[in-house]
Amino acid sequence: MTCISWYVFCMCRLRPPDSDQRNLVWKTFQSLLLTYSRLQCEDQSFAVEAVERLIHPKLSEQCIEFLEKQIVQYINGSNERGGEEVLHAFILVNTKLLALFSSQKASSLRPADLLSLILIVQDLYPGINILQEPSIPCTEDNAAVEEYYTPDPSPSTSSLDEVDGSWKDDDDSSLSSYGDTEIQIAEDSLMTLVGPAPESTNTRRVFLDANLKEGYCPMMPHSMYCLPLWHGMSLVILTKFAGSHIALSLYHLLDGFSMMEKKLLEGQDTHQVVRSNPIMVELKKRTDQFVKSLGGREIQLHNIWLEFKNKAFSRNETTSRAELVQACGSVKRQLCCMYRQLFLASPISGTHALSLNIQTRVRKRVQEKLMDWKEFLLVKSKRNITMVTYLEEFPGLVHFIYVDRTVGQMVAPSMNTEDKSTTELGNSLLANFIKNKVWFLIDLSRRYLQKGYTTLTFRDGDYYCCYFLWFENEAGEKLEAIDVPVLGDDSAPIGMLAGEYYRKLLRYYSKNHPAELVKCYELLTLHLGIIPPEFIIQQCRDLARKLWEPSSIPLL
């Protein structure tokens, strides 16, 4: 759970000196892990670790435009924003993404970061599964055209509810590698450590991956505001705050000194590493500029940097390699200390620069916009796509999951196992049986992918299961298959939240295709076992082609 632990701890210590803060850190971490564990067992998007969009193109387009003009521009033009600037805003309906807007100045949200943010929202406002569905009739005749539903106007809007070729990772194995006994022991230990949970706040300090024109930073601090609209629906706002640009400078300096330390530890010539290397000369220049820009605010950093320069860049050749390594480590520790003081004074709750008044007004604006769609969206989130749409064209198909790993998004028919009434999959017992088959296929396909297999077909009782991973260019033409790297048993689990397997896989494959944009897709299918295997394989090809078409299901 790299992304989760990065959010909770970042550069903060696991055991802060203050016991109350330590209890808060561990309580937050425990809550996130339990929420993730629950969602992974209940929600398809977390089972395959990909974002699921709520499919309603017209409403999504309207909401994106609304977020831009009525939310982002409104906040950024207000004098109550406390020096913060909105970079991203999105609307969630349960775990599904309705609309996302990013400003022109913002770096695009990584799929892993977006999924982690959805997890944080679900952790802040749990209880989605006990939501009472509004009684909106849904028959087979109208299930295929749910996205064209237009509600009647509401009678009144005055009463509103208030993360190279080497695949070796340092990440720990997933929680699933532990047995039930170990999980229970860990949970009991955490329960004895933590005290009563403080009253939750809707503001969090999060650290996101950012590709800016000034450079790359994997730990750019943002303020995250989660504003609940109704039970199951939330508005999330991500802002940058005054001084956050310092994080970029700190990261570049830390990266440079880490590189220098590595070269020194490898035994390379001291003069070559420190004085003759143009990269290190540039590092000296940038550090001088950074320390000078701080003025007299960071005396300790100034003194440590001055001491390092005297050892590394003076003409005195008596400084040993060990002394330089020690001095380099001192600079790194001081830079980390500065980062902690600036951005991790309150690592969990962050700050509240946006005034409560502007947060309330923004929430009411979105509530007014979506009031007439509220009940429909809550039902739609549970019945986003139905298998009825595909049965005529793909007879014998029981379920499928299609994942675009390039953008980290998935498409799958909704799977409701808690409805008291009979669903497309039959009664709740049969629906749970099918769900267990699908979850078993997901787990087995990951284990085989870890061993280097990109295709898997097998019969499981009365059903036939298939898994495919393949690459395409931007025109949709399938590229040649390759031998994907085989991972060790102790490697990070496959997914986006632990080591970003698919981003590394795309980078690995793209080395042999530098001139074109490479995309990666996955398809998991469950068919009735009476269908001939050759017919199933052809269906999988046709289904993948249908889902790829832009007119079929628009992906972000």
Secondary structure, 3 states (H helix, E strand, C coil): CHHHHHHHCCCCCCCCCCHHHHHHHHHHHHHHHHHHHHHHHHCHHHHCCCEEECCCHHHHHHHHHHHHHHHHHHHHCCCCCCCCEEEEEEEEECCEEEEEEECCCCCCCCHHHHHHHHHHHHHHCCCHHHCCCCCCCCCHHHHCCHHHCCCCCCCCCCCCCCCCCCCCCCCCCCHHHCCHHHHHHHHHHHHHHCCCCCCCCCEEEEEEEEEECCEEEEEEEEEEEEEEEECCEEEEEEEECCCCHHHHHHHHHHHHHHHHHHHHHCCCCHHHHHHHCHHHHHHHHHHHHHHHHCCCCCHHHHHHHHHHHHHHCCCCCCCCHHHHHHHHHHHHHHHHHHHHHHHCCCCCCCCCCCCHHHHHHHHHHHHHHHHHHHHHHHHHHHCCCCCHHHHCCCCCEEEEEEEECCCCEEECCCCCCCCCCCECCECHHHHHHHHHHHHHHHHHHHHHHHCCCCEEEEEECCEEEEEEEEEECCCCCECCCCCCCCCCCCCCCCCCCCCCHHHHHHHHHHCCCCCCCCEEEEEEEEEECCCCHHHHHHHHHHHHHHHHCCCCCCCC
